């Protein structure tokens, strides 16, 4: 026998059975690992998204409740301020107050008022401030103030919490007669609409001529008295010069000394008679109603927050506007957590003195900063006590205040089911791997037949040859395995073709959703796409009266009408090199100068606007309807980026976008309204008509021009 023949029959270190066993073990381990890993990743992602959805839904529900509360209070206060009762009471109390101001109360009466302050009020002020308070800083000044505080506070037969039950002080004064007439009505009105207190203030002198609760701010001056620097005084000062009956002045919550430092907000409305402000109605709002909404009446678990979740409000000073959950459930644990988190000792001491964390606990996190900046979002956030949380955040739409609402739950609780799944997968994977080892050992001993062709076919397939086939030479298990392999190859080839077709479809769909440069960056794996552009032109267009126009039209006709119009807009935008951003209802938003810079972006956008107006007119004639388009244009810097995870959207932000939107909403139907930057760029190319300064929400007066069509 030759050397070559000897080499051919020499036994190998790894026989076929050993190799098959090793392959089976490897494939089994990989399968178990990949299956477990994919199951864990997908389950975690699904649970995380479900938690974010629940947090967002809860946050939006609470936001609507808070906004509705303030809107209702605003409407009720405006209604009261315009009522004849309020006008008559304002005039009557002011006249009676001035009459008392001309009198001189007895010295012993003044002394009794001073003694009451020293015994009842000053100890509370000293406790709140942590130091001795000066009596002279709080004593009422003036005859009327001293007289009324004596009869309605000092000599009031009812306890402090029920002073409002006194209708007639019985002193025979004109004021007391008026008070006996109007006080039951005012008290009922305050109780009905939910005001903690209800006051009538003279706009010229700031005298608090009437109050339901009869706290120590009653009969004092919000201009010169001890509470002249309070948020109540600020609300009075703003509304004292407002002759518009619909004006409402809201001041954010602040510690209010007359209410013993309790967090208090004030909403004021002018009492206008014959065009003159004769008084200011001031509603005192307590934090209790807001706290009730935010805590769900202390029923966090019933609202789906589990053991660690909650929702809370934060103001622009980063101080909370609602009590945290731990404060209500475990007061000692709350203070221990504050100390452990390193909160300033003065804040902790203030919470103890005032008996509430509202306006005294600071929460400054990524979520609160984003929400106060007007941005809604969800994501993992390190909480104010250093614990990882999942949170949903967003701003509140309440005129006069800037609040953020955050709903969150600790990550450890949110992902508890995932941690259990992780343990279960580890146990299941270990059992599965053991089964694979046992089966592999059995197969390695039983499959000693020729598997060369099958092995070669598998290797070709593993190398990427999706057309690899092996001959089927028998009908036993090996033959069945070869047949199954061939079937698998065919099936995978077909699926590969389907996947390639789907990829092409997804490519086309992505280009329909995002600009081509942005889509290319996204395909390249870039995450968090966000760019700043120093100079672009943004346009907003809206169909005036479209809802009323289509209210009686069949849904299909509405969609056909709007789709036809916006399709023509899209064609015009493509011709002019303008990027359509989005459509919302019957509104259309576009930008020029991004993502690729364009020198004449303002000119292109104006020409686009002209086309849109003409297209709207033509489209209306063709469909025998009346449609008018209102367009607003502004130029300036913007921030653009891709947001969303499951559904991408390319959007813009910034003052330039907001002002362009205001130009549209404050424009004239069938016209194009532009800002000064657009006018300065194009005044030599187009004919503009100065409209003058118009009021823009959040901006005040802004100059605007109309393009002559």
TIKE-94451 format. One record per residue (C-alpha): y, x, z; residue number from 1; residue in one letter. Coordinates in steps of 0.5 Angstrom, whole numbers, plus 500, padded with zeros to 3 digits. Example, Ala and Ser with C-alpha at 12.3 -4.5 7.8 and 13.67 -1.06 7.14 Angstrom:
<recs>
REC,c2,c1,c3,num,residuo
REC,491,525,516,1,A
REC,498,527,514,2,S
</recs>
This chain:
<recs>
REC,c2,c1,c3,num,residuo
REC,500,500,500,1,X
REC,507,503,498,2,X
REC,513,504,503,3,X
REC,516,498,500,4,X
REC,510,493,501,5,X
REC,510,496,508,6,X
REC,517,494,509,7,X
REC,517,487,506,8,X
REC,511,485,511,9,X
REC,514,489,517,10,X
REC,516,484,523,11,X
REC,523,482,524,12,X
REC,526,483,531,13,X
REC,529,476,531,14,X
REC,523,471,528,15,X
REC,525,464,524,16,X
REC,523,460,530,17,X
REC,528,465,535,18,X
REC,533,464,530,19,X
REC,532,456,529,20,X
REC,532,456,537,21,X
REC,539,460,537,22,X
REC,542,456,532,23,X
REC,540,449,535,24,X
REC,543,452,542,25,X
REC,549,454,539,26,X
REC,550,447,535,27,X
REC,548,443,541,28,X
REC,553,447,545,29,X
REC,559,447,540,30,X
REC,558,439,539,31,X
REC,558,438,546,32,X
REC,564,442,547,33,X
REC,568,439,541,34,X
REC,566,432,543,35,X
REC,568,433,550,36,X
REC,574,436,548,37,X
REC,576,431,543,38,X
REC,574,425,548,39,X
REC,578,428,553,40,X
REC,585,430,549,41,X
REC,584,423,545,42,X
REC,583,419,552,43,X
REC,589,423,555,44,X
REC,594,422,549,45,X
REC,592,414,549,46,X
REC,593,414,557,47,X
REC,599,417,557,48,X
REC,602,413,551,49,X
REC,600,407,555,50,X
REC,603,409,561,51,X
REC,610,411,557,52,X
REC,609,404,554,53,X
REC,609,400,561,54,X
REC,614,405,564,55,X
REC,619,403,558,56,X
REC,617,396,558,57,X
REC,619,395,566,58,X
REC,625,399,565,59,X
REC,628,395,559,60,X
REC,626,389,563,61,X
REC,630,391,569,62,X
REC,636,393,565,63,X
REC,636,386,562,64,X
REC,636,383,569,65,X
REC,641,388,572,66,X
REC,646,387,566,67,X
REC,645,379,566,68,X
REC,647,380,573,69,X
REC,653,383,572,70,X
REC,655,379,566,71,X
REC,654,372,570,72,X
REC,658,375,576,73,X
REC,663,377,570,74,X
REC,663,370,567,75,X
REC,663,366,574,76,X
REC,669,370,576,77,X
REC,673,369,570,78,X
REC,672,362,570,79,X
REC,674,362,578,80,X
REC,680,365,576,81,X
REC,682,360,571,82,X
REC,681,354,575,83,X
REC,687,350,578,84,X
REC,684,351,585,85,X
REC,685,359,584,86,X
REC,692,358,581,87,X
REC,694,353,587,88,X
REC,691,357,592,89,X
REC,694,363,590,90,X
REC,701,361,590,91,X
REC,700,357,597,92,X
REC,697,363,600,93,X
REC,702,368,598,94,X
REC,708,363,600,95,X
REC,705,362,607,96,X
REC,703,369,608,97,X
REC,711,371,606,98,X
REC,713,366,611,99,X
REC,709,369,617,100,X
REC,712,376,614,101,X
REC,718,373,617,102,X
REC,716,372,624,103,X
REC,715,376,629,104,X
REC,708,376,633,105,X
REC,708,376,641,106,X
REC,707,383,643,107,X
REC,701,381,647,108,X
REC,698,379,641,109,X
REC,699,386,638,110,X
REC,696,389,644,111,X
REC,690,385,643,112,X
REC,689,387,636,113,X
REC,690,394,638,114,X
REC,685,393,643,115,X
REC,680,390,639,116,X
REC,680,395,634,117,X
REC,679,401,639,118,X
REC,673,397,642,119,X
REC,670,394,636,120,X
REC,672,398,630,121,X
REC,674,405,631,122,X
REC,667,407,634,123,X
REC,663,405,628,124,X
REC,668,409,624,125,X
REC,667,415,628,126,X
REC,660,414,627,127,X
REC,660,414,620,128,X
REC,665,420,619,129,X
REC,661,424,624,130,X
REC,668,425,628,131,X
REC,673,421,632,132,X
REC,677,417,627,133,X
REC,685,416,629,134,X
REC,686,408,631,135,X
REC,693,408,628,136,X
REC,690,410,621,137,X
REC,687,403,621,138,X
REC,691,398,625,139,X
REC,694,392,621,140,X
REC,702,393,619,141,X
REC,707,388,619,142,X
REC,707,381,622,143,X
REC,703,377,618,144,X
REC,697,382,618,145,X
REC,697,382,625,146,X
REC,698,375,626,147,X
REC,692,373,621,148,X
REC,688,378,624,149,X
REC,688,376,631,150,X
REC,687,369,629,151,X
REC,681,370,624,152,X
REC,678,376,626,153,X
REC,680,378,634,154,X
REC,680,371,636,155,X
REC,675,368,632,156,X
REC,670,364,636,157,X
REC,664,366,631,158,X
REC,660,373,631,159,X
REC,662,378,626,160,X
REC,657,376,621,161,X
REC,659,369,621,162,X
REC,667,369,621,163,X
REC,667,365,615,164,X
REC,665,359,618,165,X
REC,672,358,621,166,X
REC,676,353,617,167,X
REC,682,352,622,168,X
REC,685,357,627,169,X
REC,688,351,630,170,X
REC,695,355,631,171,X
REC,699,350,627,172,X
REC,702,355,622,173,X
REC,702,353,614,174,X
REC,697,358,613,175,X
REC,692,355,617,176,X
REC,693,348,614,177,X
REC,692,351,607,178,X
REC,686,355,610,179,X
REC,683,349,612,180,X
REC,684,346,605,181,X
REC,682,351,601,182,X
REC,677,356,605,183,X
REC,671,351,605,184,X
REC,672,351,597,185,X
REC,672,358,596,186,X
REC,667,359,601,187,X
REC,662,355,597,188,X
REC,664,358,591,189,X
REC,663,365,593,190,X
REC,656,363,596,191,X
REC,654,359,590,192,X
REC,656,365,585,193,X
REC,653,370,590,194,X
REC,659,374,592,195,X
REC,659,378,598,196,X
REC,666,377,599,197,X
REC,672,373,595,198,X
REC,679,375,596,199,X
REC,686,373,593,200,X
REC,691,379,593,201,X
REC,698,379,591,202,X
REC,699,383,585,203,X
REC,706,386,587,204,X
REC,705,388,594,205,X
REC,698,388,594,206,X
REC,697,384,600,207,X
REC,690,381,601,208,X
REC,693,374,603,209,X
REC,686,371,603,210,X
REC,679,373,604,211,X
REC,672,369,605,212,X
REC,668,374,610,213,X
REC,675,376,614,214,X
REC,673,383,614,215,X
REC,678,388,617,216,X
REC,681,389,610,217,X
REC,684,382,610,218,X
REC,691,381,611,219,X
REC,692,388,609,220,X
REC,696,391,603,221,X
REC,692,395,598,222,X
REC,698,399,596,223,X
REC,700,401,602,224,X
REC,695,399,607,225,X
REC,689,403,610,226,X
REC,685,402,604,227,X
REC,689,404,599,228,X
REC,685,409,596,229,X
REC,679,405,596,230,X
REC,675,402,590,231,X
REC,678,395,591,232,X
REC,685,398,591,233,X
REC,683,401,584,234,X
REC,680,394,582,235,X
REC,687,390,584,236,X
REC,691,396,581,237,X
REC,688,395,574,238,X
REC,688,387,574,239,X
REC,695,387,577,240,X
REC,698,388,570,241,X
REC,693,385,566,242,X
REC,696,378,563,243,X
REC,689,377,559,244,X
REC,685,371,562,245,X
REC,679,374,560,246,X
REC,680,381,563,247,X
REC,675,383,568,248,X
REC,676,390,572,249,X
REC,670,393,575,250,X
REC,670,399,580,251,X
REC,663,402,581,252,X
REC,660,402,588,253,X
REC,663,407,593,254,X
REC,662,407,601,255,X
REC,667,401,604,256,X
REC,670,402,611,257,X
REC,671,395,612,258,X
REC,664,394,611,259,X
REC,662,399,615,260,X
REC,661,404,610,261,X
REC,656,400,606,262,X
REC,656,401,598,263,X
REC,660,396,595,264,X
REC,663,395,588,265,X
REC,669,390,586,266,X
REC,670,386,580,267,X
REC,677,383,579,268,X
REC,680,378,575,269,X
REC,688,376,574,270,X
REC,690,369,576,271,X
REC,695,368,570,272,X
REC,700,362,570,273,X
REC,705,361,564,274,X
REC,703,368,562,275,X
REC,705,371,569,276,X
REC,700,375,573,277,X
REC,701,371,580,278,X
REC,695,374,584,279,X
REC,688,378,583,280,X
REC,681,375,585,281,X
REC,677,380,587,282,X
REC,669,379,588,283,X
REC,666,384,593,284,X
REC,659,386,591,285,X
REC,654,388,595,286,X
REC,648,393,593,287,X
REC,643,388,596,288,X
REC,642,384,589,289,X
REC,641,390,585,290,X
REC,636,393,590,291,X
REC,632,387,590,292,X
REC,631,387,582,293,X
REC,630,395,582,294,X
REC,625,395,588,295,X
REC,622,388,585,296,X
REC,623,385,592,297,X
REC,619,391,595,298,X
REC,613,389,591,299,X
REC,612,396,587,300,X
REC,604,395,586,301,X
REC,605,388,583,302,X
REC,610,391,578,303,X
REC,605,396,576,304,X
REC,608,402,579,305,X
REC,601,404,583,306,X
REC,602,408,589,307,X
REC,608,413,587,308,X
REC,611,409,581,309,X
REC,618,406,582,310,X
REC,625,405,578,311,X
REC,632,407,580,312,X
REC,639,407,578,313,X
REC,643,413,578,314,X
REC,651,413,577,315,X
REC,655,419,573,316,X
REC,656,423,580,317,X
REC,648,423,580,318,X
REC,648,419,586,319,X
REC,643,414,587,320,X
REC,645,406,586,321,X
REC,639,403,589,322,X
REC,634,405,594,323,X
REC,628,410,593,324,X
REC,621,407,594,325,X
REC,619,412,599,326,X
REC,626,410,603,327,X
REC,623,403,604,328,X
REC,616,405,605,329,X
REC,616,411,610,330,X
REC,623,413,613,331,X
REC,620,419,616,332,X
REC,617,421,610,333,X
REC,623,420,606,334,X
REC,627,425,610,335,X
REC,622,430,611,336,X
REC,621,430,603,337,X
REC,629,431,602,338,X
REC,628,437,607,339,X
REC,622,440,604,340,X
REC,626,439,597,341,X
REC,632,443,600,342,X
REC,637,437,599,343,X
REC,643,439,603,344,X
REC,643,438,610,345,X
REC,650,434,609,346,X
REC,647,429,604,347,X
REC,641,428,609,348,X
REC,646,427,615,349,X
REC,650,422,611,350,X
REC,644,418,609,351,X
REC,642,417,617,352,X
REC,649,415,619,353,X
REC,650,410,613,354,X
REC,643,407,613,355,X
REC,642,408,606,356,X
REC,641,413,601,357,X
REC,645,409,596,358,X
REC,651,414,594,359,X
REC,649,419,598,360,X
REC,642,422,595,361,X
REC,643,426,589,362,X
REC,638,426,583,363,X
REC,639,431,578,364,X
REC,634,431,573,365,X
REC,632,432,565,366,X
REC,631,424,565,367,X
REC,638,422,569,368,X
REC,642,427,565,369,X
REC,639,424,558,370,X
REC,640,417,560,371,X
REC,647,418,563,372,X
REC,649,422,556,373,X
REC,647,415,553,374,X
REC,640,417,550,375,X
REC,633,413,551,376,X
REC,627,417,552,377,X
REC,620,418,555,378,X
REC,617,425,557,379,X
REC,614,429,563,380,X
REC,620,431,568,381,X
REC,620,435,574,382,X
REC,622,430,579,383,X
REC,628,431,584,384,X
REC,623,433,590,385,X
REC,619,438,585,386,X
REC,613,434,583,387,X
REC,611,433,576,388,X
REC,612,426,573,389,X
REC,612,421,567,390,X
REC,618,418,566,391,X
REC,622,413,562,392,X
REC,630,413,562,393,X
REC,636,410,558,394,X
REC,643,408,560,395,X
REC,645,401,562,396,X
REC,650,397,558,397,X
REC,655,394,563,398,X
REC,662,395,562,399,X
REC,666,399,567,400,X
REC,660,403,570,401,X
REC,656,408,567,402,X
REC,649,408,570,403,X
REC,642,411,568,404,X
REC,636,407,569,405,X
REC,629,411,570,406,X
REC,622,409,571,407,X
REC,617,414,573,408,X
REC,610,415,576,409,X
REC,607,422,579,410,X
REC,603,425,574,411,X
REC,597,426,579,412,X
REC,597,419,580,413,X
REC,598,417,572,414,X
REC,592,422,570,415,X
REC,587,420,576,416,X
REC,583,417,571,417,X
REC,583,423,566,418,X
REC,581,427,572,419,X
REC,575,423,573,420,X
REC,573,423,566,421,X
REC,574,430,566,422,X
REC,569,431,571,423,X
REC,564,426,568,424,X
REC,565,430,561,425,X
REC,563,436,565,426,X
REC,557,433,568,427,X
REC,555,429,561,428,X
REC,556,436,557,429,X
REC,551,440,562,430,X
REC,546,434,561,431,X
REC,546,434,554,432,X
REC,546,442,553,433,X
REC,540,442,557,434,X
REC,537,437,553,435,X
REC,539,441,547,436,X
REC,535,447,550,437,X
REC,529,443,551,438,X
REC,529,440,544,439,X
REC,530,447,541,440,X
REC,525,450,545,441,X
REC,520,445,542,442,X
REC,522,445,535,443,X
REC,522,453,535,444,X
REC,515,453,536,445,X
REC,513,447,532,446,X
REC,517,449,526,447,X
REC,514,455,523,448,X
REC,514,453,516,449,X
REC,518,456,510,450,X
REC,525,454,511,451,X
REC,528,459,507,452,X
REC,531,454,502,453,X
REC,534,450,507,454,X
REC,537,456,511,455,X
REC,540,458,504,456,X
REC,543,451,502,457,X
REC,546,451,509,458,X
REC,549,458,509,459,X
REC,552,456,502,460,X
REC,554,449,505,461,X
REC,557,453,511,462,X
REC,561,458,506,463,X
REC,564,452,503,464,X
REC,560,450,497,465,X
REC,560,443,497,466,X
REC,555,442,491,467,X
REC,550,446,495,468,X
REC,543,442,494,469,X
REC,536,444,496,470,X
REC,529,442,493,471,X
REC,525,437,496,472,X
REC,518,440,495,473,X
REC,514,435,500,474,X
REC,514,429,504,475,X
REC,514,431,511,476,X
REC,519,432,516,477,X
REC,522,439,512,478,X
REC,522,435,506,479,X
REC,526,429,510,480,X
REC,530,434,513,481,X
REC,532,437,506,482,X
REC,533,430,503,483,X
REC,538,428,509,484,X
REC,541,435,508,485,X
REC,542,433,500,486,X
REC,545,426,502,487,X
REC,550,429,507,488,X
REC,552,434,502,489,X
REC,554,428,497,490,X
REC,557,424,503,491,X
REC,561,429,505,492,X
REC,563,431,498,493,X
REC,565,424,497,494,X
REC,569,424,504,495,X
REC,573,430,502,496,X
REC,575,427,495,497,X
REC,577,421,499,498,X
REC,581,425,504,499,X
REC,584,429,499,500,X
REC,587,422,496,501,X
REC,589,420,502,502,X
REC,593,427,503,503,X
REC,597,426,497,504,X
REC,598,418,499,505,X
REC,601,421,506,506,X
REC,605,426,502,507,X
REC,608,421,498,508,X
REC,609,416,504,509,X
REC,612,422,508,510,X
REC,617,423,502,511,X
REC,619,416,502,512,X
REC,621,416,510,513,X
REC,624,423,511,514,X
REC,629,427,506,515,X
REC,625,433,502,516,X
REC,627,439,506,517,X
REC,626,436,513,518,X
REC,619,433,510,519,X
REC,617,440,508,520,X
REC,619,443,515,521,X
REC,615,438,518,522,X
REC,609,440,514,523,X
REC,610,447,516,524,X
REC,609,445,523,525,X
REC,616,446,525,526,X
REC,617,442,532,527,X
REC,623,438,535,528,X
REC,627,438,528,529,X
REC,634,438,530,530,X
REC,640,441,526,531,X
REC,648,440,527,532,X
REC,652,439,521,533,X
REC,660,441,521,534,X
REC,662,437,516,535,X
REC,659,431,513,536,X
REC,661,424,511,537,X
REC,657,417,514,538,X
REC,658,410,512,539,X
REC,656,404,515,540,X
REC,655,397,511,541,X
REC,654,390,513,542,X
REC,653,384,510,543,X
REC,659,379,513,544,X
REC,656,372,515,545,X
REC,649,374,512,546,X
REC,645,371,518,547,X
REC,649,364,517,548,X
REC,648,365,509,549,X
REC,640,365,510,550,X
REC,639,361,516,551,X
REC,637,355,511,552,X
REC,633,360,506,553,X
REC,626,360,506,554,X
REC,623,367,509,555,X
REC,621,370,502,556,X
REC,627,368,499,557,X
REC,631,372,504,558,X
REC,627,378,504,559,X
REC,627,378,496,560,X
REC,635,377,496,561,X
REC,636,383,501,562,X
REC,631,387,498,563,X
REC,634,387,491,564,X
REC,641,388,494,565,X
REC,638,395,498,566,X
REC,634,397,492,567,X
REC,640,397,488,568,X
REC,644,401,493,569,X
REC,638,406,494,570,X
REC,639,407,486,571,X
REC,646,408,487,572,X
REC,645,413,493,573,X
REC,640,417,489,574,X
REC,645,418,483,575,X
REC,651,420,487,576,X
REC,646,425,491,577,X
REC,647,421,498,578,X
REC,642,421,503,579,X
REC,640,414,506,580,X
REC,638,414,513,581,X
REC,636,407,515,582,X
REC,637,400,514,583,X
REC,637,395,520,584,X
REC,637,388,518,585,X
REC,643,387,513,586,X
REC,646,393,515,587,X
REC,646,400,511,588,X
REC,647,407,513,589,X
REC,648,413,509,590,X
REC,650,420,509,591,X
REC,653,425,504,592,X
REC,653,433,506,593,X
REC,646,433,509,594,X
REC,641,436,510,595,X
REC,643,440,504,596,X
REC,651,441,504,597,X
REC,655,438,499,598,X
REC,663,440,498,599,X
REC,665,433,495,600,X
REC,661,429,500,601,X
REC,667,425,502,602,X
REC,669,423,495,603,X
REC,661,422,493,604,X
REC,661,417,499,605,X
REC,667,413,497,606,X
REC,665,412,490,607,X
REC,658,410,493,608,X
REC,662,405,497,609,X
REC,666,402,491,610,X
REC,659,401,488,611,X
REC,656,398,493,612,X
REC,662,393,494,613,X
REC,661,392,486,614,X
REC,653,391,487,615,X
REC,654,386,492,616,X
REC,659,382,488,617,X
REC,654,382,482,618,X
REC,648,381,486,619,X
REC,651,375,489,620,X
REC,653,372,482,621,X
REC,646,373,480,622,X
REC,643,369,486,623,X
REC,649,364,486,624,X
REC,650,366,493,625,X
REC,657,368,497,626,X
REC,656,375,500,627,X
REC,661,380,502,628,X
REC,660,387,504,629,X
REC,664,391,509,630,X
REC,664,398,509,631,X
REC,666,403,514,632,X
REC,667,411,513,633,X
REC,668,417,517,634,X
REC,668,425,516,635,X
REC,666,430,521,636,X
REC,661,433,525,637,X
REC,654,430,527,638,X
REC,647,432,530,639,X
REC,641,430,526,640,X
REC,634,430,527,641,X
REC,627,427,527,642,X
REC,625,423,533,643,X
REC,618,419,534,644,X
REC,611,421,535,645,X
REC,607,416,531,646,X
REC,613,413,527,647,X
REC,618,419,524,648,X
REC,625,417,523,649,X
REC,631,422,521,650,X
REC,637,419,525,651,X
REC,644,422,526,652,X
REC,648,422,533,653,X
REC,655,424,535,654,X
REC,662,421,535,655,X
REC,663,421,527,656,X
REC,657,416,527,657,X
REC,660,412,532,658,X
REC,667,412,529,659,X
REC,664,410,522,660,X
REC,660,404,525,661,X
REC,667,402,529,662,X
REC,670,402,522,663,X
REC,665,398,519,664,X
REC,665,393,525,665,X
REC,672,393,525,666,X
REC,674,392,518,667,X
REC,675,387,513,668,X
REC,670,383,509,669,X
REC,670,385,501,670,X
REC,673,392,503,671,X
REC,672,399,505,672,X
REC,676,402,511,673,X
REC,676,409,512,674,X
REC,679,414,518,675,X
REC,684,419,517,676,X
REC,679,425,516,677,X
REC,677,421,510,678,X
REC,684,419,508,679,X
REC,687,426,508,680,X
REC,681,429,504,681,X
REC,682,423,498,682,X
REC,689,421,498,683,X
REC,690,424,492,684,X
REC,684,422,488,685,X
REC,684,414,491,686,X
REC,689,409,493,687,X
REC,689,407,500,688,X
REC,693,402,504,689,X
REC,695,404,511,690,X
REC,692,399,516,691,X
REC,695,402,522,692,X
REC,692,403,529,693,X
REC,686,399,530,694,X
REC,683,398,537,695,X
REC,676,401,537,696,X
REC,671,400,543,697,X
REC,670,407,547,698,X
REC,676,410,543,699,X
REC,682,406,544,700,X
REC,687,406,538,701,X
REC,685,409,532,702,X
REC,688,410,525,703,X
REC,685,406,519,704,X
REC,686,406,512,705,X
REC,683,401,507,706,X
REC,681,403,500,707,X
REC,684,399,494,708,X
REC,679,397,490,709,X
</recs>
